[in-house]
Amino acid sequence: MSIAYLLPEIIVERILSYLSLSPYFLAEAAAADQQSRGLTLCIDRIEYPYYIEGLLAVFQVKEKKLQQTQMSLALLSDEVIHALLENLTREEAESFQDVLKNALHEYSTGTQAADTNQPARTSTYSEGTGTTTMFMPSCSPAGNGVKVVTVSSPYADPSLPAIRPTGSLTLYSPEGNPVGFLHAQTLTAFRTALASSCLLTKRATVRTLTVFGSGLQAYWHIRLALLLRGNTIRAVNIINRQFSDNARNILKKFYAVPFEVKEREGWNQAQFSVLTPGYGEYDRLQKEHIREADVIYCCTPSTTELFNAEILTSREGRRKGRLVVAIGSYSKDMRELPRDLLAQATRTHQNGHLHYHKHATEGGVIVVDSLDGALKEAGELIDAGLGPKQLVELGELIMIKRLAIEDEDTSSQQSAETDSVSESFDKLDIDSATTNSSSKRSSSRSPSRASSGTGESSSGGFHLPAILHPHQHHKRSKSHAEEKRNDHLARWLTSGNVIYKSVGLGLMDLVIGFKIIELANEKGVGGHLQDFSPTSG
């Protein structure tokens, strides 16, 4: 690119900047102030007439628009948010994933202030409407936010109308200026499923999904799984308490996805089914669906266990590794997962204890989104009597940047605890940021979170700090025992039995809300309330 006339450098920089910002810049500049003295810019060997005063006028208009955008309040309806997220490409979904991973990593490891400044959520109950309203504040270096969501309580009078989770998220700049007002229904379901997908994408085999529930949470867990791993998914089995409108609608949604989208994402051959207790062979089919699953999603506000633990704790049930995600229950009186399943997942064995039958690798811990939230609100974990040493935050595992993903046969996933160490240590790519992460854990963190992952475990589990902070031993070479622990972590996350329990975290809403506003601005959708915040000075 060359310029025929010598212009002040700052003017040239501004010209080139605006040329890259707007495809209409040339027309706007040429049309502005036709009476002014003209200059010619030679751009890619094509000459365009420009006018100095016209250029400056365009610059002023552009700068004013940018200032107005900065002072405006983004208004995004649920319809707009749903359309944006429904049409995400895989690359866009992965960019959302990256933003969430970074935030959760900072929250769990203390690399920024996010870990110490997340206020606890509160809730109120209305007997008149039978609803629970939750208030979830959050903060980050990018800004602050608060989400208010109302949902029907499972303890409400059945005669009262059911209310799906609904509410709004308000976002603020670091200086306190309101920058966004977003409907929270689709956003909440999406951000929860996105967090679960951080573990899904590490799995070696994802062929069969079994899903409890048929609401928005269930839909988005399935939808993101199809988007991110659709090329291997062949069956989606939905289990619901009745063949409700939700159950019918969730099938219609997936059937309505255009064939070219299914083909592009790789799940055009996937089979969908809905199973309810009204079916005569429900018990047998439920057991089959659970046993066959590579991933189990529990997405119901249940107050009782969704299935018999023996299905997965028996010798036959343990032969296959699964990712089990429970996100539907959010209070200490709710539970989706059976106690015996949690006991098996967190059980440790004495050194030298041998198993003479093959079974999937156990991690010795339950993965949670927030240690504080899980210990206060996860009914299953409270009922099972689990403590902080038996839990690990998702953000502590996200620092493992890459695990080799290969579609393995079931037989290759099954391994005895007495098997020799495989060559999977090279699957681990530990983020260099973890070098000092342990030292950055602030003493102001709550005792429960500060003790996350410090539990000792024998060969049946792992000692988290030794695995996730491999440089803390004065940079000496890894011992054989440490390599075995790292290898165990790789096998557990990719092919073992991993249980993830989420009760929700306001930080997720905050970072995903800002990302949605960014995407809406890129796509040119949504509304803006101009001059909502006062100008400085």
C-alpha positions in Angstrom: 0.0 0.0 0.0 1.5 3.4 -1.0 0.4 7.0 -0.5 0.8 9.5 -3.4 0.9 12.6 -1.2 2.9 12.9 2.0 0.4 13.3 4.8 1.1 13.6 8.6 1.9 10.1 9.9 -1.0 10.3 12.4 -3.4 11.0 9.6 -2.1 8.0 7.6 -2.4 5.7 10.6 -6.0 6.8 11.2 -6.9 6.4 7.5 -5.6 2.8 7.4 -7.2 2.0 10.7 -10.6 3.1 9.6 -10.2 1.4 6.2 -9.8 -1.9 8.0 -12.8 -1.2 10.3 -15.4 -0.2 7.7 -16.1 -1.5 4.2 -18.1 1.7 3.6 -15.2 4.0 4.5 -14.2 4.9 0.9 -17.7 5.8 -0.1 -18.2 7.9 3.1 -14.9 9.7 2.7 -15.4 10.5 -1.0 -18.9 11.8 -0.5 -18.0 14.0 2.4 -17.3 17.7 1.7 -17.1 17.6 -2.1 -16.0 21.2 -2.2 -12.7 20.6 -0.4 -9.2 20.3 -1.9 -8.7 16.8 -3.1 -5.9 14.4 -2.6 -5.3 11.0 -4.2 -4.3 7.8 -2.3 -2.9 5.0 -4.3 -4.2 1.8 -2.7 -3.4 -1.5 -4.4 -2.8 0.4 -7.6 -6.3 1.9 -7.7 -6.7 5.6 -7.2 -9.5 7.1 -5.1 -10.2 10.8 -4.7 -10.2 11.9 -1.1 -10.8 15.2 0.6 -8.9 16.3 3.7 -11.9 17.9 5.3 -14.0 15.0 4.3 -11.6 12.6 5.9 -11.5 14.5 9.2 -15.3 14.7 9.1 -15.5 10.9 8.8 -13.0 10.4 11.5 -15.0 12.5 13.8 -18.2 10.6 13.0 -16.4 7.3 13.6 -14.9 8.4 16.9 -18.3 9.6 18.1 -19.9 6.3 17.2 -17.1 4.4 19.2 -17.7 6.7 22.2 -21.4 6.1 22.0 -20.9 2.3 21.9 -18.7 2.6 25.0 -21.3 4.6 26.8 -24.3 2.5 25.6 -26.0 -0.3 27.4 -26.3 -3.6 25.3 -29.7 -5.1 25.5 -29.9 -8.8 24.5 -33.2 -10.7 24.6 -33.3 -14.5 25.0 -34.3 -14.8 21.4 -31.2 -13.0 20.2 -28.9 -14.9 22.6 -30.4 -18.2 21.6 -29.9 -17.4 17.9 -26.3 -16.4 18.5 -25.4 -19.5 20.4 -27.4 -21.9 18.3 -25.4 -20.9 15.2 -21.9 -21.0 16.8 -19.3 -22.7 14.7 -17.0 -25.1 16.4 -14.2 -22.5 16.4 -16.5 -20.0 18.0 -17.6 -22.5 20.7 -13.9 -23.3 21.4 -13.2 -19.5 21.8 -16.1 -19.4 24.4 -14.5 -22.5 26.1 -11.1 -20.8 26.2 -12.6 -17.7 27.9 -14.3 -19.8 30.5 -11.3 -22.0 31.1 -9.1 -19.0 31.8 -11.6 -17.6 34.3 -12.0 -20.9 36.1 -8.2 -21.4 36.2 -7.7 -18.0 37.7 -10.5 -18.6 40.2 -9.1 -22.0 41.4 -5.4 -21.2 41.3 -5.3 -17.6 42.5 -3.4 -16.2 39.6 -5.6 -13.1 39.8 -8.0 -11.7 42.3 -10.9 -13.7 41.0 -10.4 -16.4 43.6 -10.8 -14.1 46.6 -13.6 -11.7 45.5 -16.5 -14.0 44.4 -19.4 -13.2 46.8 -21.6 -16.1 47.9 -25.0 -16.3 46.2 -28.2 -15.9 48.2 -31.7 -17.1 47.6 -35.3 -16.4 48.7 -38.4 -18.6 48.6 -41.9 -17.4 47.8 -44.7 -19.6 49.1 -47.2 -17.7 47.0 -45.7 -18.7 43.7 -43.7 -21.7 44.9 -40.5 -20.3 43.4 -36.9 -19.9 44.5 -35.1 -16.7 43.4 -31.3 -16.8 43.4 -29.0 -13.7 43.4 -25.5 -14.4 42.0 -23.0 -11.6 42.1 -19.6 -11.9 40.5 -16.5 -9.9 39.6 -13.3 -10.2 37.5 -10.7 -7.8 36.1 -12.9 -7.3 33.1 -15.9 -6.1 35.2 -18.6 -7.0 37.6 -22.1 -8.5 37.3 -25.1 -9.8 39.1 -27.6 -12.4 37.9 -31.1 -12.8 39.3 -32.9 -16.0 38.4 -36.3 -17.4 39.5 -37.3 -21.0 39.1 -40.0 -23.3 40.4 -39.1 -25.1 43.6 -39.3 -28.9 43.7 -41.1 -28.5 47.0 -43.8 -26.2 45.6 -47.5 -27.1 45.4 -47.9 -29.2 42.2 -51.1 -27.2 41.4 -49.0 -24.0 41.0 -47.8 -23.2 37.4 -44.3 -24.4 36.7 -41.8 -21.6 36.1 -38.7 -22.4 34.0 -35.4 -20.7 35.1 -35.8 -17.1 34.0 -34.2 -13.8 34.9 -31.5 -11.5 33.8 -27.8 -10.7 34.0 -26.5 -7.2 34.4 -22.9 -6.4 33.6 -20.8 -3.5 34.6 -17.4 -2.1 33.6 -14.6 -2.1 36.1 -15.5 1.5 36.8 -19.1 0.6 37.6 -20.8 1.7 34.4 -23.6 -0.6 33.3 -22.6 -2.1 29.9 -25.1 -5.0 29.4 -28.5 -6.3 30.3 -29.0 -9.9 29.1 -31.9 -12.3 29.5 -30.5 -15.2 31.6 -32.5 -18.2 30.5 -30.5 -19.5 27.6 -27.3 -18.0 28.9 -27.5 -19.9 32.1 -28.1 -23.3 30.4 -25.3 -22.6 27.9 -22.6 -21.6 30.4 -23.4 -24.6 32.5 -23.1 -27.0 29.6 -19.9 -25.1 28.4 -18.2 -25.8 31.7 -19.1 -29.5 31.4 -17.8 -29.6 27.9 -14.3 -28.7 29.2 -14.1 -32.3 30.5 -16.0 -33.8 27.6 -13.4 -32.6 25.1 -10.7 -34.5 27.0 -12.5 -37.8 26.8 -11.0 -40.5 24.5 -14.4 -42.1 23.5 -17.7 -40.2 23.2 -20.1 -42.5 21.2 -23.2 -42.8 23.4 -24.8 -40.0 25.5 -27.4 -40.8 28.2 -29.2 -37.8 29.5 -31.6 -37.5 32.5 -34.0 -34.6 31.9 -35.3 -32.8 28.8 -35.2 -29.1 29.7 -32.8 -26.4 28.5 -29.9 -27.7 30.5 -30.3 -31.1 28.9 -30.7 -29.5 25.5 -27.5 -27.5 25.7 -25.4 -30.3 27.1 -26.4 -32.4 24.1 -26.1 -29.6 21.7 -22.5 -28.7 22.7 -21.5 -32.3 22.8 -22.8 -32.7 19.2 -21.0 -29.5 18.1 -17.7 -30.4 19.8 -17.7 -34.2 19.4 -20.4 -34.9 16.9 -18.1 -36.8 14.6 -18.0 -39.7 17.0 -21.5 -39.6 18.6 -23.8 -42.3 17.4 -26.6 -42.5 20.1 -28.3 -40.0 22.3 -30.6 -41.6 24.9 -32.9 -39.3 26.9 -34.5 -40.5 30.1 -37.4 -38.5 31.5 -39.9 -39.0 34.2 -42.7 -38.6 31.7 -43.3 -38.1 28.0 -43.9 -34.4 28.6 -44.0 -31.4 26.2 -40.3 -30.9 27.0 -39.5 -34.4 26.0 -41.3 -34.0 22.7 -39.8 -30.6 22.0 -36.2 -31.6 22.7 -36.5 -34.3 20.0 -38.2 -31.8 17.6 -35.3 -29.4 18.1 -32.7 -31.9 17.1 -34.7 -33.3 14.2 -35.2 -29.7 13.0 -31.5 -29.0 12.7 -30.7 -28.6 9.0 -29.0 -31.7 7.5 -26.1 -29.7 6.2 -25.4 -28.6 9.8 -25.6 -32.2 11.1 -23.3 -33.3 8.3 -20.8 -30.5 8.9 -20.7 -31.3 12.7 -20.6 -35.1 12.0 -23.7 -36.3 13.7 -26.1 -36.8 10.8 -26.2 -40.6 11.6 -26.8 -40.2 15.3 -29.9 -41.9 16.7 -32.1 -40.2 19.4 -34.5 -41.9 21.8 -36.7 -40.9 24.8 -37.4 -43.4 27.6 -40.0 -42.9 30.4 -41.1 -45.0 33.3 -44.4 -45.6 31.5 -42.7 -48.0 29.2 -43.0 -51.7 30.2 -39.3 -52.5 30.0 -38.2 -49.3 31.6 -35.9 -50.8 34.2 -34.1 -53.0 31.7 -33.6 -50.3 29.2 -32.6 -47.7 31.8 -29.8 -50.1 32.9 -28.7 -50.7 29.3 -28.7 -46.9 28.5 -26.6 -46.2 31.6 -24.2 -49.1 31.1 -23.7 -48.3 27.4 -23.1 -44.6 28.0 -19.7 -43.0 27.5 -21.1 -39.8 29.0 -24.0 -39.4 31.5 -25.7 -36.0 31.9 -28.0 -35.5 34.9 -30.0 -32.4 34.4 -33.0 -32.5 36.7 -33.8 -30.7 40.0 -34.3 -34.1 41.6 -34.7 -34.7 45.4 -34.0 -38.5 45.0 -31.3 -40.5 43.3 -31.9 -40.9 39.6 -30.7 -44.5 39.3 -29.4 -47.5 41.3 -25.7 -47.2 42.1 -25.2 -50.9 41.5 -25.6 -50.3 37.8 -22.2 -48.6 37.8 -20.6 -49.9 41.0 -20.9 -53.6 40.1 -18.0 -55.5 38.5 -19.7 -55.3 35.1 -20.5 -51.6 35.6 -16.9 -50.7 36.5 -15.4 -52.3 33.4 -16.0 -49.1 31.3 -14.9 -45.6 32.1 -17.5 -42.8 32.0 -17.9 -39.1 32.4 -20.8 -38.5 34.8 -22.0 -34.9 34.9 -24.6 -33.8 37.5 -25.8 -30.2 37.2 -29.5 -30.3 37.9 -29.6 -30.2 41.7 -28.5 -27.0 43.4 -29.5 -27.2 47.1 -28.5 -29.4 50.0 -31.9 -31.1 49.9 -31.5 -32.2 46.3 -29.6 -35.1 44.9 -29.2 -36.8 41.5 -26.3 -39.2 42.1 -26.4 -42.3 44.4 -24.3 -42.2 47.5 -22.6 -45.5 46.7 -21.4 -44.2 43.4 -19.7 -41.2 45.1 -18.2 -43.5 47.7 -16.7 -45.7 45.0 -15.3 -42.6 43.1 -13.6 -41.3 46.2 -12.4 -44.5 47.8 -8.7 -45.0 48.3 -6.9 -48.3 48.7 -4.1 -49.4 50.8 -0.7 -49.8 49.1 -0.3 -53.2 47.7 -4.1 -53.8 47.4 -4.6 -55.8 44.2 -7.6 -56.1 41.9 -7.8 -59.3 39.8 -10.5 -58.0 37.5 -10.2 -55.2 35.0 -12.0 -51.9 35.7 -11.8 -48.3 34.7 -9.4 -45.9 36.4 -10.7 -44.0 39.4 -9.4 -40.6 40.4 -10.1 -40.6 44.1 -11.9 -37.3 43.9 -15.1 -35.6 42.6 -14.6 -32.6 40.3 -16.7 -29.5 41.2 -17.0 -26.1 39.8 -16.6 -24.4 43.2 -15.4 -26.0 46.4 -17.3 -23.6 48.6 -20.5 -23.9 46.6 -20.3 -27.7 46.5 -19.8 -28.1 50.2 -22.7 -25.8 50.9 -25.2 -26.6 48.2 -24.5 -30.0 46.5 -26.9 -32.3 48.3 -25.3 -35.5 47.0 -21.9 -34.5 48.4 -23.3 -33.3 51.7 -25.3 -36.5 52.1 -22.2 -38.7 51.3 -20.2 -36.8 53.9 -17.5 -35.8 51.5 -15.0 -33.1 52.5 -12.7 -30.8 50.7 -9.9 -33.4 50.5 -12.2 -35.5 48.3 -13.0 -32.7 45.9 -11.0 -30.9 43.2 -12.1 -27.8 41.3 -12.5 -27.9 37.6 -10.2 -24.9 37.3 -7.3 -26.9 38.8 -7.6 -29.5 36.0 -8.1 -27.0 33.2 -4.4 -26.1 33.4 -3.7 -29.4 31.7 -3.8 -27.8 28.2 -3.8 -30.8 26.0 -4.6 -34.5 26.3 -4.4 -36.7 23.2 -7.9 -37.5 22.0 -8.2 -40.7 20.2 -11.3 -42.8 19.6 -10.3 -46.0 21.4 -12.0 -49.4 21.6 -13.7 -50.1 25.0 -11.2 -52.8 25.6 -8.3 -50.4 25.4 -9.9 -48.2 28.1 -10.1 -51.0 30.6 -7.1 -51.3 32.8 -6.3 -53.0 36.1 -4.7 -51.0 38.9 -1.9 -53.5 38.8 -1.2 -52.9 35.1 2.2 -51.4 34.1 2.4 -47.7 33.4 1.4 -46.9 29.8 3.1 -44.4 27.7 0.5 -41.7 28.3 2.7 -39.3 30.2 3.5 -37.4 27.0 -0.2 -36.7 26.7 0.2 -34.1 29.4 1.0 -30.5 28.5 1.1 -28.6 31.8 0.6 -24.9 31.5 3.7 -23.0 32.5 1.5 -20.7 34.6 1.2 -23.5 37.1 4.9 -23.1 38.1 4.0 -20.6 40.8 0.3 -21.2 41.1 0.6 -22.9 44.5 2.5 -20.0 45.9 -0.2 -17.6 44.6 -3.0 -19.2 46.5 -4.0 -16.3 48.8 -4.2 -16.9 52.5 -7.5 -15.0 52.4 -9.2 -17.8 50.6 -11.6 -19.8 52.7 -10.1 -22.8 54.5 -12.2 -25.3 52.4 -10.9 -24.0 49.1 -7.4 -23.6 50.3 -7.3 -27.3 51.1 -8.6 -28.3 47.7 -6.8 -31.2 46.3 -4.5 -31.8 49.2 -5.7 -35.2 50.1 -3.3 -38.1 50.0 -4.2 -41.0 47.8 -2.5 -44.3 47.1 -2.2 -45.9 43.7 -6.0 -45.9 43.4 -6.1 -42.1 43.3 -3.7 -39.2 43.0 -2.0 -36.5 45.0 -3.2 -33.4 43.2 -0.4 -30.8 43.9 2.3 -33.2 42.9 0.6 -33.8 39.6 -0.6 -30.3 38.8 2.6 -28.5 40.0 5.4 -30.6 38.7 8.0 -27.8 39.1 7.7 -27.3 42.8 10.4 -29.8 43.8 13.3 -27.5 42.9 13.1 -28.4 39.2 14.6 -31.8 39.8 13.7 -34.6 37.4 10.5 -36.4 37.9 10.7 -39.5 40.0 9.2 -42.7 38.8 6.4 -42.3 41.3 5.6 -38.8 40.1 5.5 -40.0 36.5 3.0 -42.7 37.5 0.8 -40.1 39.1 0.9 -38.0 36.0 0.1 -41.0 33.9 -2.7 -41.9 36.2 -4.2 -38.5 35.8 -4.0 -38.7 32.0 -5.7 -42.1 32.0 -8.4 -41.0 34.5 -9.4 -37.8 32.6 -9.4 -39.5 29.2 -10.8 -42.9 29.9 -11.5 -43.3 33.6 -14.6 -42.7 35.8 -14.9 -39.0 36.2 -17.7 -37.4 38.2 -18.4 -33.7 37.8 -20.8 -31.9 40.1 -21.8 -28.3 39.4 -24.0 -26.0 41.5 -23.3 -22.9 39.4 -20.9 -20.0 39.8 -21.5 -16.4 39.1 -18.1 -16.0 37.5 -19.3 -18.2 34.7 -22.2 -15.9 33.9 -19.9 -12.9 34.0 -17.3 -14.0 31.5 -19.8 -15.7 29.2 -22.1 -12.6 29.3 -19.2 -10.3 28.2 -18.3 -12.8 25.5 -21.9 -12.9 24.2 -22.0 -9.1 24.0 -18.7 -9.2 22.0 -20.2 -11.7 19.6 -23.4 -9.7 19.3 -21.4 -6.6 18.4 -19.5 -8.6 15.8 -22.7 -10.0 14.2 -24.5 -6.6 14.4 -27.4 -8.0 16.4 -29.1 -6.9 19.6 -30.1 -3.5 20.9 -28.2 -0.6 22.5 -29.5 2.1 24.8 -27.4 5.1 23.8 -25.8 7.5 26.4 -27.0 5.3 29.3 -23.8 6.1 31.2 -22.6 9.7 31.7 -19.5 10.9 29.8 -16.4 11.4 31.9 -15.8 14.8 33.3 
